[in-house]
Amino acid sequence: MSEPTAPGGIRNAELLGVYTNDHLASATGGVELVSRMLGRWRGTAYEPRLQELLDELREERTALRTQMERLGLPVREYKQAAVWLGEKLSRAKLNGHLLSRSPLSDLVEFEFIATAVLAKRAGFETLRAAAEADPRIDRALFDRLIDQADKQHHWLADVRREVAAAVFGGSPEPADAAADT
């Protein structure tokens, strides 16, 4: 049974609060991960794009928080803190190297952030659709953020393939391009 429609037209506003808080917490994790990645790739060809990605992630997190405020949805700070701590703890994972950074860490980080961008994009699509039910949601903002996520993912997919080829060998071509040759 669904919750009654909230002022503005959103059904299940409490569930939307849970949903947006989960995405906001994930955005915090993304900012932390890309900050760490930026430190690793400083002085390389990847640095400018990682800095751009970090700036965009921060802007997206702010935009999501602003939309939550417009909808009267509370921000659950404990979720932000839990994801922040989880990202810090993930640095202690076993990666085949006890005292040094493994090249596998580079690949896993690019794979993770590329996948997270797809999940974020899905969240933006959901909120864009919810704009049809509630005019307080900025549909144009989410259209722009979806386009931005597409560009981010395209670049991250290319870099992920380059890093994978550097770690394991082979070609950094996309699978569909390799099949054409």
Phi, psi and chi 1 to 4 in degrees:
 res  aa     phi    psi   chi1   chi2   chi3   chi4
   1 MET       -  131.3 -175.6  158.8  129.6      -
   2 SER   -88.3  154.0   67.6      -      -      -
   3 GLU   -69.5  147.9  179.2 -178.1  -58.5      -
   4 PRO   -58.3  158.6   -2.4    3.2      -      -
   5 THR   -66.8  130.5  -57.4      -      -      -
   6 ALA   -80.0  164.1      -      -      -      -
   7 PRO   -55.0  133.4  -18.8   26.1      -      -
   8 GLY   100.6  -14.4      -      -      -      -
   9 GLY   105.4   -4.6      -      -      -      -
  10 ILE   -76.1  128.4  -70.9  -70.3      -      -
  11 ARG   -86.3  149.8 -100.6 -170.9  -43.6 -132.1
  12 ASN    55.4   51.0  -61.2  -52.4      -      -
  13 ALA   -58.2  -35.1      -      -      -      -
  14 GLU   -63.2  -41.6 -176.5  176.0  -50.5      -
  15 LEU   -67.2  -35.9  -65.2  178.1      -      -
  16 LEU   -63.6  -35.1 -176.0   61.2      -      -
  17 GLY   -63.3  -42.8      -      -      -      -
  18 VAL   -63.3  -46.9  170.7      -      -      -
  19 TYR   -60.3  -48.8 -175.9   78.2      -      -
  20 THR   -69.4  -34.1   53.8      -      -      -
  21 ASN   -65.7  -37.5  -91.2  -74.1      -      -
  22 ASP   -63.9  -42.1  -71.7  -10.3      -      -
  23 HIS   -69.0  -36.5  -84.3  -84.0      -      -
  24 LEU   -64.7  -41.6 -172.5   61.0      -      -
  25 ALA   -64.0  -41.5      -      -      -      -
  26 SER   -62.9  -37.2  -64.2      -      -      -
  27 ALA   -61.9  -38.9      -      -      -      -
  28 THR   -62.7  -43.6  -64.2      -      -      -
  29 GLY   -61.9  -40.0      -      -      -      -
  30 GLY   -63.2  -42.5      -      -      -      -
  31 VAL   -60.9  -44.3  165.4      -      -      -
  32 GLU   -64.0  -44.8  -69.4  -60.4  -44.7      -
  33 LEU   -64.5  -47.6  175.4   58.0      -      -
  34 VAL   -66.3  -33.3  173.5      -      -      -
  35 SER   -59.8  -44.6  -66.2      -      -      -
  36 ARG   -65.2  -44.1  175.6  169.9   36.9  137.8
  37 MET   -61.3  -39.3  -67.6  171.0   71.6      -
  38 LEU   -60.3  -41.4 -173.0   57.0      -      -
  39 GLY   -61.6  -38.9      -      -      -      -
  40 ARG   -68.2  -37.7  157.5   64.5 -179.5   96.1
  41 TRP  -101.8   11.8  -64.6  100.1      -      -
  42 ARG   -58.9  136.4 -166.5  153.4  -40.2  -82.1
  43 GLY    83.7    5.3      -      -      -      -
  44 THR  -110.6  175.4   71.9      -      -      -
  45 ALA   -64.5  -20.9      -      -      -      -
  46 TYR   -81.8  -17.8  -61.4  148.1      -      -
  47 GLU   -56.4  -50.2  179.7 -176.1    4.7      -
  48 PRO   -60.3  -41.0  -20.3   29.9      -      -
  49 ARG   -72.3  -35.0  -70.0  -62.6  -61.0  -89.3
  50 LEU   -66.0  -38.6  -77.4  169.2      -      -
  51 GLN   -63.4  -43.0 -176.6   61.6   58.1      -
  52 GLU   -61.3  -43.7 -179.6 -179.1  -24.9      -
  53 LEU   -61.0  -45.1  176.5   60.6      -      -
  54 LEU   -59.8  -44.9 -179.7   59.5      -      -
  55 ASP   -61.5  -42.1  -66.2  -17.1      -      -
  56 GLU   -66.5  -40.2  -70.3  171.0   -8.5      -
  57 LEU   -63.1  -40.7  -67.2  175.0      -      -
  58 ARG   -63.4  -43.2  -72.8  177.1  173.0  149.0
  59 GLU   -64.2  -41.0 -179.0 -104.5  -27.8      -
  60 GLU   -64.0  -41.6  -68.5  163.9    1.1      -
  61 ARG   -62.1  -42.9 -176.9  175.6   59.2 -179.2
  62 THR   -63.3  -43.1  -61.4      -      -      -
  63 ALA   -62.6  -41.2      -      -      -      -
  64 LEU   -65.1  -43.8 -178.7   55.7      -      -
  65 ARG   -61.0  -41.4 -173.9 -179.7  -74.4  -98.1
  66 THR   -63.2  -42.9  -60.6      -      -      -
  67 GLN   -63.7  -38.9  -73.7  -65.1  -73.5      -
  68 MET   -62.0  -42.6  -68.6  171.9   69.0      -
  69 GLU   -62.4  -42.2  -70.6  170.3    4.4      -
  70 ARG   -61.1  -32.4  -73.3  175.0   80.5 -178.9
  71 LEU   -88.9   -3.3  -66.5  167.8      -      -
  72 GLY    72.8   25.8      -      -      -      -
  73 LEU   -91.9  128.0  -59.5  172.6      -      -
  74 PRO   -71.1  144.6   26.2  -32.5      -      -
  75 VAL   -90.1  124.5  172.1      -      -      -
  76 ARG   -91.4   94.4  -55.1  -68.6 -175.8 -150.2
  77 GLU   -61.3  -29.0  -64.2  -63.0  -21.6      -
  78 TYR   -63.3  -31.0   69.8   88.6      -      -
  79 LYS   -69.0  -39.5  -73.4 -170.8  176.5 -169.7
  80 GLN   -60.6  -46.0  -50.3  -59.4  -56.7      -
  81 ALA   -65.2  -39.9      -      -      -      -
  82 ALA   -64.3  -42.6      -      -      -      -
  83 VAL   -68.4  -40.5  169.6      -      -      -
  84 TRP   -58.0  -48.0  179.0   87.5      -      -
  85 LEU   -65.1  -40.8  179.3   60.3      -      -
  86 GLY   -60.6  -40.4      -      -      -      -
  87 GLU   -63.8  -40.6 -168.3  -77.7  -31.0      -
  88 LYS   -65.4  -41.9  -59.0  -60.1 -178.4 -142.9
  89 LEU   -67.9  -29.8  -68.4  173.2      -      -
  90 SER   -64.0  -19.7   74.3      -      -      -
  91 ARG   -68.3  -19.5  -62.6  177.0 -174.0 -162.1
  92 ALA   -90.6    6.7      -      -      -      -
  93 LYS   -63.5  155.3   70.9 -176.7  179.0  -41.1
  94 LEU   -79.5  125.3  -62.8  176.0      -      -
  95 ASN  -131.3   19.6   59.6   12.0      -      -
  96 GLY    90.0   -5.0      -      -      -      -
  97 HIS  -130.8  122.6  -75.2   67.4      -      -
  98 LEU   -79.1  -46.0 -172.8   57.6      -      -
  99 LEU  -111.4   -4.5  -60.8  175.7      -      -
 100 SER  -131.2  167.0   63.7      -      -      -
 101 ARG   -77.1  133.6 -178.2  175.8  168.6   86.1
 102 SER   -84.1  142.9  168.7      -      -      -
 103 PRO   -59.7  -25.1  -19.3   27.8      -      -
 104 LEU   -64.0  -30.6 -172.4   56.8      -      -
 105 SER   -60.0  -39.2  -64.6      -      -      -
 106 ASP   -59.3  -47.7  -65.0  -22.4      -      -
 107 LEU   -64.2  -46.9  178.1   57.8      -      -
 108 VAL   -61.5  -40.1  169.1      -      -      -
 109 GLU   -64.8  -44.0  -72.6  173.2   -6.4      -
 110 PHE   -66.7  -37.6  -85.2  109.6      -      -
 111 GLU   -63.7  -43.3  -74.7 -179.8  -12.7      -
 112 PHE   -64.5  -47.5 -175.5   83.5      -      -
 113 ILE   -69.5  -33.5 -161.6   66.5      -      -
 114 ALA   -63.7  -41.5      -      -      -      -
 115 THR   -68.2  -39.6  -58.0      -      -      -
 116 ALA   -63.1  -35.6      -      -      -      -
 117 VAL   -63.5  -38.6  165.0      -      -      -
 118 LEU   -64.7  -41.0  -69.8  177.2      -      -
 119 ALA   -65.5  -40.6      -      -      -      -
 120 LYS   -61.9  -43.0  167.0 -174.4   72.0  173.8
 121 ARG   -59.2  -42.5 -175.6 -168.2 -168.8  -75.7
 122 ALA   -61.0  -40.3      -      -      -      -
 123 GLY   -63.0  -40.1      -      -      -      -
 124 PHE   -63.7  -38.8  -66.5  157.7      -      -
 125 GLU   -63.2  -40.6  -75.4 -177.6  -19.3      -
 126 THR   -62.2  -44.4  -62.7      -      -      -
 127 LEU   -70.0  -34.7  -68.9  168.2      -      -
 128 ARG   -62.2  -42.3 -179.4 -175.6   63.2 -172.1
 129 ALA   -64.6  -38.5      -      -      -      -
 130 ALA   -65.3  -22.4      -      -      -      -
 131 ALA   -61.6  -24.5      -      -      -      -
 132 GLU   -67.1  -26.9  -65.5  174.3   18.3      -
 133 ALA   -93.4  -18.8      -      -      -      -
 134 ASP  -144.3  113.5 -166.6  -40.3      -      -
 135 PRO   -68.3  -10.1   22.9  -31.1      -      -
 136 ARG   -72.4  -17.6  -63.8  174.9  -63.4  171.3
 137 ILE   -85.3  129.2  -60.8  173.6      -      -
 138 ASP   -83.7   93.4 -174.2  -14.5      -      -
 139 ARG   -59.2  -42.2 -178.5 -176.9  172.6   96.9
 140 ALA   -61.6  -37.7      -      -      -      -
 141 LEU   -59.3  -47.5  168.4   69.1      -      -
 142 PHE   -72.1  -29.4  -71.4  106.2      -      -
 143 ASP   -60.3  -45.7  -76.8  -23.3      -      -
 144 ARG   -64.4  -42.2 -176.1  178.9   64.6   75.3
 145 LEU   -68.0  -32.5  -65.7 -179.7      -      -
 146 ILE   -64.9  -46.2  -71.4  165.6      -      -
 147 ASP   -60.5  -41.6  -71.0  -17.6      -      -
 148 GLN   -62.9  -42.7 -175.3  168.6  -75.8      -
 149 ALA   -63.1  -38.3      -      -      -      -
 150 ASP   -60.3  -44.8  -72.4  -18.7      -      -
 151 LYS   -65.0  -41.6  -69.5  174.8 -170.4  157.3
 152 GLN   -60.7  -46.8  -68.3  166.6   -9.3      -
 153 HIS   -65.7  -39.2 -175.0  -97.9      -      -
 154 HIS   -58.5  -48.5  179.7   76.7      -      -
 155 TRP   -64.3  -45.5  177.5   73.9      -      -
 156 LEU   -63.0  -36.6  -72.6  165.1      -      -
 157 ALA   -64.2  -41.5      -      -      -      -
 158 ASP   -62.8  -46.6  -72.3  -14.9      -      -
 159 VAL   -65.7  -40.8  172.7      -      -      -
 160 ARG   -57.7  -42.7 -179.5 -162.5   50.4   76.0
 161 ARG   -65.0  -40.0  -74.8 -170.8  -56.8  -86.7
 162 GLU   -62.2  -44.9  -70.0  173.0   11.7      -
 163 VAL   -66.6  -40.6  171.6      -      -      -
 164 ALA   -61.2  -42.7      -      -      -      -
 165 ALA   -65.2  -36.4      -      -      -      -
 166 ALA   -67.5  -34.9      -      -      -      -
 167 VAL   -78.8  -44.6  172.2      -      -      -
 168 PHE  -113.1  -12.5  -62.2  118.4      -      -
 169 GLY    94.3 -179.5      -      -      -      -
 170 GLY    92.5 -171.2      -      -      -      -
 171 SER   -99.2  141.0  171.4      -      -      -
 172 PRO   -84.0   10.8   28.7  -32.4      -      -
 173 GLU   -65.7  149.2  -69.6 -179.2    1.0      -
 174 PRO   -62.5  150.9  -13.7   22.1      -      -
 175 ALA   -57.2  -39.8      -      -      -      -
 176 ASP   -68.4  -32.5   53.1   -5.4      -      -
 177 ALA   -71.4  -38.5      -      -      -      -
 178 ALA   -65.7  -33.2      -      -      -      -
 179 ALA   -70.3  -25.4      -      -      -      -
 180 ASP   -77.6  -16.5  -66.2  -22.5      -      -
 181 THR   -90.6      -   57.9      -      -      -
